[in-house]
């Protein structure tokens, strides 16, 4: 007898199979017919127990089945168009592997704090299960796009002596008597890799010690960061457009069941196609001066500001050429040195910035001046300056936060649902 996963049962119609999983729900229809909904990670199936067809011992044992009890079932696969996956299981027998007593997450509503404290169990729920499958497919689509276009996957270190995004949000640690930090970004090392391979990307966890409680922030999140030699800002934005369109449309096409489970309005995702609108910071600032009382010209955008801008377009929108004063030291300046050759891509529906990128400063003397201006350690960036001493070239790149992207695609309210075990300023466990 074959052990089959629920997602494969359509291939076993008319055959007897063994399935292994957990009880999702049970119900009875009188004394003679009972139903078990079973999940095994690949899907859900309904098992039908009928008096005279299912062993008597199992009909008695049915009363002991509680939510999340692990079981093995033997039965015949039957086509059933009304059932999930188009099949159901006529149960011949089953046995309990391990009982589940007083499972804490019941079908009733629970508050976010309770669910966060039980995240290790919350992951089993239908919507959280769907989100994680969308996350997995999103990451694969990101890699597939880059791998198919000649990019080389590289790894950047997590422990580093360098600041990338600003010294105020670093997690410090002792590294054998020397001060080190958890990485804020793999970008600086990706630049070095790009000088060796031309087109590269890094993918890994990044850390920000921001004391923020907004629905868009985590202290630990995953970022994919492509870096390309001989690319300017405009080429970079062209690539970002192609990348986002491919990722979103791939997930929409291949995660239909998950998006239905999440009740996501996919029509809003189907319009995520090139070209994306592009406006300068100065143009965006004019919009905000009219519609946001708290906006200060020359300042960075807050969540509300990003929402105002993005909602005018109904699809992702680029904002480019930000003030130099609010961008990191490594950005190349525009002809007007008060502005940097950087860009953000803002997602609609209030999800805000999902991509940040730009052209890097490739001139040695200018980069030295910027490091000094930001009062950073010249010794710590000596290796980074070497990239400008030995065959420097124009180069650009971007970083995309996986959790914000998945949150946007799934339409979830808070990015904590877009990662298996979120880290926020109030949650280090589980």
N, C-alpha and C positions, 0 to 999 in steps of 0.2 A: 504494500500500500504506500502511495506517495504522500509525503508531507508537502503540502502546498501552502503558499502564501495567499492571503485573501485576494490580493490584486491579480493573482494568476487563475482564480477559480473558473473564469469564463472558458479556459482551455480544458477544463475537466468535466464539462457537462455530461451527465450520464454515468460518471465514474464515482467510485468510493474513494474518499480522501481523508487524510488526517490533517487537522489544523490545530495550531497552538496559539493561544492569545490570552486576552483578559476580558472579563465580563464588562460590557459597556452599559447594558441595561437588560432587564427581564420584565416579562409580563405574562399573564395567563388569560386564556379565552375559555372560561368554564373549567371543568375538571379534566377534560380529555386532551386539550391542546395548550401547549406552553411555548413561549418564544424566548430565545436568548440572542441578544445582539453582542457580537464578539468583535473585538479589534485586535490586530496583531502588528500595528505600525504601518502596514501597507494599505490598510483599508478596513471597512466594516462589512460584516455579513450577518444576515439573520439566520439563526438556526431554529428549525421547527421540530418540536418534540410532540409526538402523537401517541396516545395510548394504544398499545397493540403493535406499534412499529418501533418505538423506543423502549429500551430495556426498563423493566419496572423499577429496578434499583435507582436508575438515573432520574426517573420521574419523582421519586421520593427525595433524592439528593438535590433536585432543582430548588427546593425550599431553602437550601443553605447557600445559594449563590448570591453573593453581595457584590456591589460595584467594585471592580478592580480585582476580584478573585481570578487567579490564573488557572486556566483549564486546558485540557486537550479534548477535542471532539472528533469523532469518526462519523461520517455521514455521506450521503449521496448528493452530488451537486445537481441542482435542477434549475433550468432556465426560468427566470421570473422577471419580466420586463418592468414591473413596478418596483422592484427591489434595487438598492444601491449596487451598482456593478452589473445589474441584469441577471443576478443569480441568487439563490438561497440554498440552504443546506438542510436536507432532511436528516435529522440527527438519529443515528443508530445507537450511539452510546457516548458518554463523556466521563472524564475523571477530573477531580480537583487536584491541581498541583500544589497550590498554596492559597489559604483563605485570606480575605481582606476584611478586617473588622473595623467598623466605624471610620471608613474613609472620610477624611475631613472636607474634601471639596465635593459637595453635593450639587445637584442641579439648581438649587436656589442661588440667588444673587449673593456675591461676596464682595467686600470692599477691596480696593487695590492693595492696602497694607497687608491684609490677611493673605491675599494671593501671592504677593511678593515674598512673604515669609514661607510660603509653601510652593515656591517656584519649582522645586524638584518634582512636585506632583502636578502642579498647574500645567506643566508641559504636556501632560497626557490629554488635556481637554481638546475638544474638536477644533476650536478656532486656533488655539496655540499650536496644535499639531499642523494645521494648514499653514500658519505663518512660517514655521520652521522649514517646511517643504518649499515654500516660495523663496525663503532665504537661500537654501541650498541651490535652487535652480538659478537664482540671481547671480550668485557667486560663480557658478559654472559658466553662465552666459558671459560674464565679465572676462573670465579667463579664455573662453573659447574665442571671443572677438579678438583679443590681443594675440593669442597664440597663432591664430590663422592669418595674422598680418605681420608675422616675422618678429614679434616681440619676444624677448627672452625673460623668463621669470627669474628674478634674483631675490636674495634675502638681505635685509638690512638688520643691524643689531638692535636689540631691545635696550640693552645697557649702553649708555653713551655719555661722553663728557660734554656734549654739545646741546645747546638750546636751538630749536628750529623755529618755534612759533612764539617765543617770548618767555623770559625767565620767571615770570610771576606765576606760571601754571605748571611748574615742574614738580614731579615727585622725586625727592632726593633719597639717595641711599648710600651706604658706606661700601666702597669697593676696595677691600683690603687696605683701608686707611686713606683711600683717595675718594673724593666726592664724585659720585656718578648720578645719573638720572635715568628714569624710565623714558623711553623714546616718545616724543610728541609726534613724530613723523619719520618715515623712512626716506624722505626726499633727498636730503643731502648726500646720503650714500647711493641713492638711485642715480644722482648726477654723475658720481664717479663710475658707476656701472655703465651708464650710457656712453661715457667716453671710451669704454672698452668694446661695447656691443652695438652701439648706435641707437637701438630702441629696446627699452627694458621696462619691466614693472616690478614693483615690490608689493607684497600683500602680508599684512600682519596686524597684531594688536598695537594700538597707540593709547597714550595716557595723558590726561589733562587734569591737573589739580584745581579745577574750577569749582568754586562753591556755588554751583548753579542748580536750581530745582526746576528748571523749565522742562517741558515735555520733549524738547529737542536735544537734551544734553545727558551724556553719560561720562563717568570718569575713566572708563575703559571702553574702547570701541575699536572696530576693525576698519582698516583703510586700505584701498587699492590705489597705488600711485604709479602711473606710467611716466616715463621721462624719455624725451626724444632729442637726439643731437640734430642740429641743423634745422630746427623748427622755430618759427617766430610765433607771436601771440595769435595771429590770425589762423595759421595752420593748426595750432593747438585747439582753438575753438572749433574748427572744422572737424577735427578728430573727436572731440568731446560730443558733438552733435551726432556723428555716426555711431559712436559708442553707446550713448544713451538710447537712441532709437532702437538699436539692435537689442540691447538688454531688455528694455521694456516690452517690445513686441514679441521677443522670444518667450518671456514669462507669461504674457497674456495668452499666447498660443498654446503653451505647454502646461500651464497651471490653471486650466479652466475650472476644474472641480474645486480646487483650493480657493479660488477667487469667489466662486459661488458660495462656498461655506462662509467666507468672510463678508458676504453681501456687498462686495465691492462693485461699484459702478464702473465697469470696464470701458464704457464709452469715453470716459475721461482719460483713459490710458491709451485707447486706440488712436487718439489724435496727437499722441506724442511722436511726431514725425518731422523730419527736416523740411524747411529751415526753421530754426528757432529765432525769435526776435533778439536783436542785439541793441542795447542802449548804453550810452556812456554813463559814468557816475554823475556827471554834471546834468545829464538829461533826467536821470532818476531823481536827483536832488530837487529839481524843479517840481516834479510831481509831489514829492514829500513836503516841500515847503508850502504847498497848497492844501495838503490833506493830512499832515501829521504835525500837530502843535509842538511836539517834543523833539522834532528833528533839528539838528544843528548842522549847518553847512560845513563840510570838512570832516564830520564825524562818521563813525561806522554805522551800519544799519543794525537795528534791533529786529526781533522777530516780527513785531507789528509792521515795521517799515518794509520788510521783505514781502510780507503778505499783501500790503497795499500795491506794491509794484507788480508782483506775480499775478495777482487776480485780474489785472487789466488785459492779460494775454490768453489765458486758458491753456497754456502749454509752457514748458520751461522757457525761461528768458535769461539771456546773458546780460550782466552788468559788467562793464570793463573800464579800465583806466581809473582806478581808485586813487585817492590822495596818497602820496608817498608816506605821509606821517602815520597812516593807520595800517601800513603794510610792512611785512618783515624785511629785514636788511638785504636779502638776496634778490629782491625784485629789480629788474632792469627799469630804468626811468624812461618816460616818454620824452619827446622833444622838449616839452615843458617839464622840467625836473620836479615840479610839484606833484606830478602824477606818475603812477607806476603802471607798467605793462602787465597788469594782472586782471583776472576775471573771476566772477562767481556765476554759477548757474543756479537760478532760483526755481524750485519746483512749485507748481500751483497748489491750490487747496490748502494753503497755510503751512506747507511743509518746509518752505524756505530753502536756504543754501544746501545743496547736496554735493556740489562740485566746487572746489576752489583751485585755481591754478594760475599760470602765467609764464612769462618769459624771464629767465634768470639773468642776472648780471654776469657778463662774460669778460669784462675788462678787469684786469688785476688791480690796477690803481684805484679804480672806482669802488671795487669791492672792499679793499683795505680801508678806504675812507668810510664806507658804510658800517663796517664792523666797529671801527673806532667810534663813530657817531652813536651807535647803539650800546657803547660801553661793554662790549663783549671781549672775551679773552683771545688775544691774537694767537697765543700758543695753541689753544684748543681748535682753532680754525686753520692752522698751518697747512694741514693736509688738504683742506677744502680749497685753500688758495692755490695749491699746487695745480689744481685742475685748470686754473687760468694762466699758469706759467708754461705749461707743456702742451701746446696745440689747442688752445682754447677755441671754441666755436659757439655760435648762437645756439641756444637750446632752451627747451620749454617742457612743461609737464603739468600734471594736475593730480589732485587727490580726490577720491570719492568715498564718502562714508557709507559703509554697508548698511548700518542700522537706519540712517535717515532715508536711504534709498528704498530699503525693504519696507519701512514704515509708510512711505509714500505709496508704493505699489500696492500694499495691502490695505491702505486707508486706515491704519490704526492710530489712535489718539496720541500714544506715548511711545517713544523709541525703546523703552524698556521691554516692550513686547516683541521687539525685532531681533533680540539676541537671546541665546539659551539662558544664560545666567548673568543678568545685568548688574553692573556696578555703578552705584550712585553715591552721593555724599552721605546717604542714610542707610545704604545696604551693602554690606560686605559678605553676608551669608544669605542663602546657602551657597 
